[in-house]
Every structure is written in C-alpha cells, then in structure tokens.
Amino acid sequence: MKNKKILVVMGGVSSEREVSLCSGEAVYKALISMGYNAHRFILDEKNACDIAKEEPDLCVLELHGKGGEDGTIQGMLELMNIRYTGSGVASSANCMNKILTKKMLVFGNIPTPEFFVIKKGENIRKFAEEVVSAFGFPVVVKAPCQGSSVGVEIVHDIQELEAAIAHNIDYDGEILIEKFIKGTELTVPVMRDGDEMIALPIVEIVSENKFYDFESKYTTGMSHHIIPARIPDDAAQSIEAYAKKAYAALNCSGVARIDFFVDAENRPYVIEINTIPGMTATSLVPDSAKAAGLSFEELVEKIVLQAM
C-alpha cells in the first residue's frame, strides 16, 4: 500500500473551502508521517479533470459541501475508474441534501424531527403561518444542501421566520423548517472495519454560542467535546443502534458522522448525516477516535485501507 500513489483532494468550490484545506492538510501530513506516497491536490473550478493526469491509485476526499460531498466529484471519479474514500454517488447526494436525508430516515423508521419544506416562489407568509400552527416556536431554518451550519438559523417569531426563509432560500432554492428539539446535541461516527460496521464513542457537544454554528465548529475554545456523553446507558445503546441503522439506510461507506439531538426524556432524533466529516484540529471524529484508542494517524490509515 505504501507504494501506491495517494492523492489527498482538498479545497473545492463550496463555502467550506478553507475548512476543507485544513482537513486535507492534516490528513496529508498524517499519511506522509506514516511513509505513504501521498500528494496534495488543491481542487478549484478549472482543474478537476487534472486528477486523472496524476494517475492516483486512490483519492482521499477531504472536500466539504457542494462539489465535494454531494456526489459530483464521486461520479467523476467513477467515470475515471479511480478509487476514492467515503460514500458513493447516490449516498453522498442523499446525505448532502438534508431534505432527502430526512425522507430516507422517515422511510427507514428512524426518528428525526418533524419538518416542512418551502420552495422558492411559494408564499412565505402563508407557509410561515402553517409552520407556526404546527410547531410553535422556536423552529430551525436550514438551507438543505449547505454544510458547517451555513444557512442555519434558530428563529423565535414569525417575522424572524419569514426573514430567515427569504435570507437563505437562494442557497438551494428550497428551505427545510424543522421542529426545534430542546436537549443535548450528540454525534456518533460510524465506520466499517472490514465487513463489520462499528460506532465510535458518542460525543456530546457543548457550544459557547446558542447552537453549534460555524464559529463554534472551527474556533478553538468555542465548543467542547465531552466523551463519554452524559446520557444514560440505555439511551447510549439506542443512539448507537440508530446511528448504525441510519448509516445503513443511507448506504454510507468509509467514515460518516451521524448527528443527533436527545430531548429531556432521552428520546433521540437524527438531525443529519455527514459523509465527509471534518478532520481539523477542532473536529469531532478525531476526538471520538482518540477516545476509542485510535490515534489520528491510525484513523486515517483505516480510512485509506478500507477504501482500497
């Protein structure tokens, strides 16, 4: 394996480009430190086809957001017959779109917060009134195909709701409105080890901001990862089981991160699934792996070997 050429693909064209560059650099350095024949590839709007010219044996995808986590680069690599890490085309596309994810979760009988969807051009005031009638406040407004909490707002009255819809609908042409779950935010990395599906330790997330937003995720000291999560054992077992079930339902591969909220009665709700979770110094998956006894380098190596 160490003679194989590995291309760490990072950067991309989404709003998460800088985060991707941090993740990619960390993974690249880990591979080099273990003696792998690793090379950086900084993806931009014009050079995607140059990946084939590099003739890699494997692409390690550290791209976040549109163009990297949504099945597009995966489809291109499939056409080029180049191996890559992480989930395939359909799984990546479904998980990137929070609306499609939630529909798959509902179909799989996996608990997720109730939701509405509004498309661009629909009557925002009429829609907002329907949401208020069903859920009350607060509610969560989400641009469905953004990552790192871009396009996410928690709103507390109808004026805020209308403004949040209008402000964020141009991202993807539609908006997901989710019932707010008051409780504890958790995440569970799931990966394959050979033929076995395993869940890494549950991480409890405590943010210094009102929710786990972009600043909290990528600013040192703005969030805290608590392992083990402060939840009862039976709740932890249920969450682990639902994390694996969600991973299987969306047909994920490699490492995926399943995000949850748990309410006051310890009932879990799957919020979303990340098929290329961050690998920066403040990221959740490396912290969870460390709690399981895996160093960052060992985690990266498992991801590479599984993909090959």
Secondary structure, DSSP 8 states (H G I E B T S, - for coil): -TTSEEEEEEE-SSTTHHHHHHHHHHHHHHHHHTT-EEEEEEE-SS-TTHHHHH--SEEEE---STTTSSSHHHHHHHHHT-EESS--HHHHHHHHSHHHHHHHHHHTT-----EEEEETTS-HHHHHHHHHHHH-S-EEEE-TT--TTTTEEEE-SHHHHHHHHHHHHHHHSEEEEEE---EEEEEEEEEEETTEEEE---EEEEESSSSS-HHHHHSTTSEEEESS-SS-HHHHHHHHHHHHHHHHHTT--S-EEEEEEEETT--EEEEEEESS---STT-HHHHHHHHTT--HHHHHHHHHHHH-
